[in-house]
Amino acid sequence: MSLYCIGDLQGCNAPFQRLLEKIDFSPSRDTLYLLGDLANRGPDSLGVLRRLSTLGDAAHCLLGNHDLHLLALWQGVHRPGRRDTVQDVLQAPDCQVLMDWLRHRAMALHRHGWLMVHAGVLPQWSVAQTLALAAEVEQALRGPDVKDFLSAMYGNTPGQWHDSLEGADRLRVIVNALTRLRFCTPQGVMEFTSSEGASAAPSGYLPWFEVPERATRGTPMAFGHWSTLATDAHRATGLRHNTLPLDTGCVWGGCLSAARLGAAAGKFELITVKCEQAQKPA
């Protein structure tokens, strides 16, 4: 039995198929953990969602910002953007089934010693608090008021977590941290305008995983979302700051990456396939 964490698919179904062939994936034997952004930007989001939704317990999928955006489009609370490529999903005869499946996916997982999220965690959040806050969003997505939640999901404020936050503000901060975070201050104030690499942090901000007193620093973490991170250092030396970024820019003409998790905590083997997409990052 092998365990794999896989970075952002973003509708790249053909490279996903090649990756599954390369690792000789068997749903009766192996388990996949998809780190979010399953859909959008790539050419075949419908194929990706149909494939994953049939794998049952062999594929555990996190929700990324693009997946939440797709759910908002499905609920009619947001308009498609110029670069969205999910119209085939929204017009599919099985759209309702696929969206019901999607909104029941996780926001964070802690499996086999690894904490898995799409984007990041705020410095003051422990593993237990991250999972508890993720569960609050999961409950909102799965409940009867999903449309209201998705309507209030967009926005950059509040920019910092406080335990006293309530309602839409509370859920928005959780969503932004788990699905959009790249840079923050040591106090956890988030910044959303920059998508450059870790070395290009705006003044006063750090990559979230470099905050010295991050509460999750003792737990190996796998995440996606940040395709401009330089991953060569991770390939050469293993985890950096006890984190493993796995969005290697498949949809932008890079690679699709999987990490085969080792028996020892924090150990992994990286497997990649090239992607034929050549879109420009947003």
KARA-V120899 format. One record per residue. N is the residue number from 0. PHI is phi in whole degrees, 0 to 359 (none if undefined). NEAR is the number of other C-alpha atoms within 12 Angstrom. D_CENTER is the distance of its C-alpha to the mean C-alpha in Angstrom with 1 decimal. Layout:
n:N phi:PHI near:NEAR d_center:D_CENTER
n:N phi:PHI near:NEAR d_center:D_CENTER
This chain:
n:0 phi:none near:18 d_center:24.0
n:1 phi:240 near:25 d_center:21.0
n:2 phi:242 near:33 d_center:17.4
n:3 phi:228 near:43 d_center:14.6
n:4 phi:258 near:50 d_center:11.0
n:5 phi:234 near:50 d_center:9.8
n:6 phi:284 near:52 d_center:7.7
n:7 phi:300 near:53 d_center:6.8
n:8 phi:277 near:57 d_center:9.7
n:9 phi:49 near:49 d_center:10.3
n:10 phi:79 near:42 d_center:13.4
n:11 phi:268 near:43 d_center:14.9
n:12 phi:287 near:33 d_center:16.7
n:13 phi:295 near:28 d_center:19.6
n:14 phi:298 near:36 d_center:17.8
n:15 phi:299 near:41 d_center:15.9
n:16 phi:299 near:25 d_center:19.4
n:17 phi:296 near:23 d_center:20.7
n:18 phi:294 near:32 d_center:18.2
n:19 phi:298 near:30 d_center:19.1
n:20 phi:292 near:15 d_center:22.7
n:21 phi:294 near:20 d_center:22.5
n:22 phi:270 near:29 d_center:21.2
n:23 phi:56 near:20 d_center:23.7
n:24 phi:294 near:25 d_center:21.2
n:25 phi:233 near:20 d_center:23.1
n:26 phi:295 near:23 d_center:21.6
n:27 phi:277 near:15 d_center:24.7
n:28 phi:236 near:16 d_center:24.1
n:29 phi:249 near:24 d_center:20.6
n:30 phi:228 near:32 d_center:17.2
n:31 phi:253 near:35 d_center:13.8
n:32 phi:237 near:46 d_center:10.4
n:33 phi:269 near:46 d_center:7.7
n:34 phi:268 near:50 d_center:4.3
n:35 phi:97 near:49 d_center:3.1
n:36 phi:53 near:48 d_center:5.4
n:37 phi:290 near:50 d_center:8.2
n:38 phi:238 near:47 d_center:10.7
n:39 phi:86 near:42 d_center:12.7
n:40 phi:82 near:38 d_center:14.4
n:41 phi:275 near:39 d_center:15.5
n:42 phi:274 near:32 d_center:18.7
n:43 phi:217 near:30 d_center:18.0
n:44 phi:297 near:38 d_center:15.2
n:45 phi:298 near:37 d_center:17.9
n:46 phi:296 near:31 d_center:18.5
n:47 phi:298 near:37 d_center:15.0
n:48 phi:294 near:42 d_center:14.8
n:49 phi:297 near:28 d_center:18.3
n:50 phi:296 near:28 d_center:17.8
n:51 phi:293 near:35 d_center:15.0
n:52 phi:291 near:28 d_center:16.8
n:53 phi:267 near:18 d_center:19.9
n:54 phi:273 near:23 d_center:18.7
n:55 phi:58 near:19 d_center:19.0
n:56 phi:287 near:18 d_center:18.4
n:57 phi:279 near:25 d_center:17.9
n:58 phi:223 near:33 d_center:14.2
n:59 phi:252 near:36 d_center:11.9
n:60 phi:248 near:42 d_center:8.7
n:61 phi:271 near:46 d_center:5.9
n:62 phi:264 near:48 d_center:5.7
n:63 phi:252 near:44 d_center:4.0
n:64 phi:298 near:38 d_center:7.2
n:65 phi:290 near:39 d_center:8.8
n:66 phi:289 near:47 d_center:8.8
n:67 phi:295 near:45 d_center:10.4
n:68 phi:297 near:39 d_center:12.6
n:69 phi:299 near:42 d_center:13.7
n:70 phi:297 near:42 d_center:14.7
n:71 phi:293 near:31 d_center:16.6
n:72 phi:296 near:28 d_center:18.4
n:73 phi:299 near:32 d_center:19.3
n:74 phi:277 near:26 d_center:20.8
n:75 phi:74 near:17 d_center:22.6
n:76 phi:260 near:21 d_center:21.7
n:77 phi:209 near:21 d_center:20.4
n:78 phi:269 near:18 d_center:21.8
n:79 phi:299 near:22 d_center:20.1
n:80 phi:274 near:17 d_center:19.7
n:81 phi:300 near:11 d_center:21.7
n:82 phi:254 near:17 d_center:18.9
n:83 phi:290 near:28 d_center:17.2
n:84 phi:230 near:29 d_center:17.9
n:85 phi:243 near:38 d_center:17.3
n:86 phi:298 near:26 d_center:21.0
n:87 phi:296 near:26 d_center:21.6
n:88 phi:293 near:32 d_center:19.3
n:89 phi:293 near:28 d_center:21.0
n:90 phi:261 near:17 d_center:24.4
n:91 phi:288 near:19 d_center:23.9
n:92 phi:297 near:13 d_center:26.4
n:93 phi:258 near:18 d_center:23.7
n:94 phi:304 near:27 d_center:21.4
n:95 phi:301 near:18 d_center:22.1
n:96 phi:297 near:20 d_center:21.5
n:97 phi:294 near:32 d_center:18.1
n:98 phi:290 near:35 d_center:17.0
n:99 phi:297 near:22 d_center:18.4
n:100 phi:297 near:28 d_center:16.4
n:101 phi:296 near:40 d_center:13.1
n:102 phi:286 near:37 d_center:13.9
n:103 phi:259 near:27 d_center:14.7
n:104 phi:278 near:39 d_center:11.3
n:105 phi:272 near:40 d_center:10.0
n:106 phi:262 near:48 d_center:8.1
n:107 phi:200 near:44 d_center:8.8
n:108 phi:222 near:36 d_center:11.0
n:109 phi:234 near:28 d_center:13.8
n:110 phi:226 near:25 d_center:15.3
n:111 phi:55 near:26 d_center:17.9
n:112 phi:86 near:23 d_center:18.0
n:113 phi:252 near:35 d_center:14.4
n:114 phi:267 near:38 d_center:12.0
n:115 phi:240 near:46 d_center:8.4
n:116 phi:220 near:53 d_center:5.7
n:117 phi:282 near:50 d_center:2.3
n:118 phi:246 near:46 d_center:5.5
n:119 phi:185 near:49 d_center:8.6
n:120 phi:224 near:50 d_center:11.6
n:121 phi:284 near:47 d_center:14.9
n:122 phi:302 near:34 d_center:17.9
n:123 phi:276 near:30 d_center:19.9
n:124 phi:277 near:29 d_center:17.4
n:125 phi:281 near:21 d_center:18.4
n:126 phi:301 near:31 d_center:16.4
n:127 phi:298 near:19 d_center:18.5
n:128 phi:292 near:23 d_center:18.0
n:129 phi:303 near:33 d_center:14.1
n:130 phi:293 near:26 d_center:14.4
n:131 phi:294 near:21 d_center:17.2
n:132 phi:289 near:34 d_center:15.6
n:133 phi:301 near:38 d_center:12.5
n:134 phi:295 near:24 d_center:15.3
n:135 phi:296 near:27 d_center:16.9
n:136 phi:292 near:39 d_center:14.3
n:137 phi:301 near:31 d_center:14.1
n:138 phi:297 near:21 d_center:17.9
n:139 phi:295 near:32 d_center:18.0
n:140 phi:293 near:35 d_center:16.0
n:141 phi:270 near:25 d_center:18.2
n:142 phi:270 near:17 d_center:21.4
n:143 phi:288 near:13 d_center:24.1
n:144 phi:259 near:17 d_center:23.2
n:145 phi:302 near:28 d_center:19.8
n:146 phi:296 near:23 d_center:21.3
n:147 phi:296 near:23 d_center:22.4
n:148 phi:300 near:32 d_center:19.0
n:149 phi:293 near:35 d_center:17.3
n:150 phi:297 near:26 d_center:20.4
n:151 phi:262 near:26 d_center:20.0
n:152 phi:285 near:33 d_center:16.3
n:153 phi:284 near:27 d_center:16.7
n:154 phi:133 near:20 d_center:18.1
n:155 phi:256 near:25 d_center:17.9
n:156 phi:239 near:24 d_center:20.4
n:157 phi:297 near:28 d_center:21.0
n:158 phi:268 near:28 d_center:19.6
n:159 phi:215 near:34 d_center:20.0
n:160 phi:281 near:32 d_center:19.6
n:161 phi:223 near:19 d_center:22.9
n:162 phi:300 near:16 d_center:23.6
n:163 phi:278 near:12 d_center:26.0
n:164 phi:299 near:18 d_center:23.6
n:165 phi:224 near:16 d_center:24.0
n:166 phi:60 near:19 d_center:23.1
n:167 phi:297 near:26 d_center:21.0
n:168 phi:298 near:26 d_center:20.8
n:169 phi:298 near:29 d_center:19.5
n:170 phi:294 near:41 d_center:16.7
n:171 phi:295 near:35 d_center:15.8
n:172 phi:296 near:40 d_center:15.6
n:173 phi:298 near:49 d_center:13.3
n:174 phi:300 near:51 d_center:10.9
n:175 phi:297 near:46 d_center:11.3
n:176 phi:292 near:44 d_center:10.8
n:177 phi:284 near:44 d_center:7.6
n:178 phi:238 near:42 d_center:5.9
n:179 phi:230 near:42 d_center:8.6
n:180 phi:295 near:41 d_center:10.4
n:181 phi:232 near:45 d_center:12.0
n:182 phi:246 near:41 d_center:15.6
n:183 phi:207 near:38 d_center:17.6
n:184 phi:278 near:31 d_center:21.2
n:185 phi:302 near:24 d_center:22.3
n:186 phi:271 near:24 d_center:22.9
n:187 phi:93 near:36 d_center:19.3
n:188 phi:284 near:31 d_center:20.1
n:189 phi:272 near:37 d_center:17.0
n:190 phi:231 near:33 d_center:17.5
n:191 phi:239 near:28 d_center:15.8
n:192 phi:270 near:17 d_center:18.2
n:193 phi:258 near:24 d_center:17.5
n:194 phi:235 near:24 d_center:15.0
n:195 phi:284 near:22 d_center:17.3
n:196 phi:291 near:20 d_center:17.1
n:197 phi:299 near:25 d_center:17.6
n:198 phi:284 near:18 d_center:21.3
n:199 phi:256 near:19 d_center:21.4
n:200 phi:298 near:24 d_center:20.6
n:201 phi:299 near:21 d_center:22.6
n:202 phi:304 near:13 d_center:25.7
n:203 phi:90 near:17 d_center:25.2
n:204 phi:244 near:27 d_center:21.4
n:205 phi:229 near:30 d_center:19.6
n:206 phi:306 near:41 d_center:16.2
n:207 phi:305 near:41 d_center:14.8
n:208 phi:280 near:41 d_center:15.1
n:209 phi:264 near:29 d_center:18.7
n:210 phi:298 near:28 d_center:20.0
n:211 phi:302 near:22 d_center:23.0
n:212 phi:259 near:20 d_center:23.1
n:213 phi:304 near:29 d_center:19.4
n:214 phi:293 near:27 d_center:19.9
n:215 phi:265 near:34 d_center:17.2
n:216 phi:295 near:29 d_center:18.8
n:217 phi:274 near:22 d_center:20.6
n:218 phi:244 near:27 d_center:17.7
n:219 phi:301 near:33 d_center:15.8
n:220 phi:233 near:42 d_center:12.1
n:221 phi:244 near:52 d_center:9.5
n:222 phi:210 near:50 d_center:6.3
n:223 phi:241 near:48 d_center:5.1
n:224 phi:75 near:47 d_center:5.7
n:225 phi:253 near:43 d_center:9.3
n:226 phi:288 near:36 d_center:11.4
n:227 phi:270 near:27 d_center:14.6
n:228 phi:293 near:29 d_center:14.5
n:229 phi:281 near:23 d_center:17.5
n:230 phi:262 near:29 d_center:16.6
n:231 phi:301 near:17 d_center:20.2
n:232 phi:296 near:15 d_center:21.0
n:233 phi:291 near:25 d_center:18.5
n:234 phi:296 near:23 d_center:20.1
n:235 phi:278 near:13 d_center:23.5
n:236 phi:238 near:18 d_center:23.3
n:237 phi:88 near:23 d_center:20.4
n:238 phi:293 near:31 d_center:18.1
n:239 phi:240 near:27 d_center:18.5
n:240 phi:56 near:26 d_center:18.6
n:241 phi:63 near:29 d_center:17.5
n:242 phi:232 near:38 d_center:13.9
n:243 phi:232 near:48 d_center:12.6
n:244 phi:278 near:47 d_center:10.3
n:245 phi:238 near:49 d_center:9.5
n:246 phi:275 near:41 d_center:8.7
n:247 phi:254 near:38 d_center:12.5
n:248 phi:72 near:40 d_center:12.9
n:249 phi:306 near:44 d_center:13.9
n:250 phi:291 near:41 d_center:14.3
n:251 phi:262 near:29 d_center:16.3
n:252 phi:95 near:24 d_center:18.7
n:253 phi:268 near:30 d_center:17.2
n:254 phi:237 near:32 d_center:16.2
n:255 phi:256 near:43 d_center:13.8
n:256 phi:240 near:44 d_center:13.4
n:257 phi:233 near:44 d_center:13.6
n:258 phi:249 near:40 d_center:14.7
n:259 phi:280 near:35 d_center:17.5
n:260 phi:284 near:31 d_center:17.7
n:261 phi:275 near:20 d_center:21.2
n:262 phi:290 near:16 d_center:23.5
n:263 phi:277 near:13 d_center:23.7
n:264 phi:301 near:20 d_center:21.1
n:265 phi:82 near:30 d_center:18.9
n:266 phi:268 near:27 d_center:20.4
n:267 phi:201 near:33 d_center:18.7
n:268 phi:235 near:28 d_center:19.8
n:269 phi:267 near:34 d_center:17.8
n:270 phi:235 near:28 d_center:18.4
n:271 phi:227 near:33 d_center:17.8
n:272 phi:227 near:29 d_center:19.1
n:273 phi:287 near:26 d_center:19.9
n:274 phi:247 near:31 d_center:18.6
n:275 phi:277 near:22 d_center:21.3
n:276 phi:290 near:26 d_center:19.5
n:277 phi:218 near:18 d_center:20.8
n:278 phi:279 near:22 d_center:19.3
n:279 phi:262 near:16 d_center:19.3
n:280 phi:302 near:20 d_center:16.3
n:281 phi:285 near:19 d_center:16.4
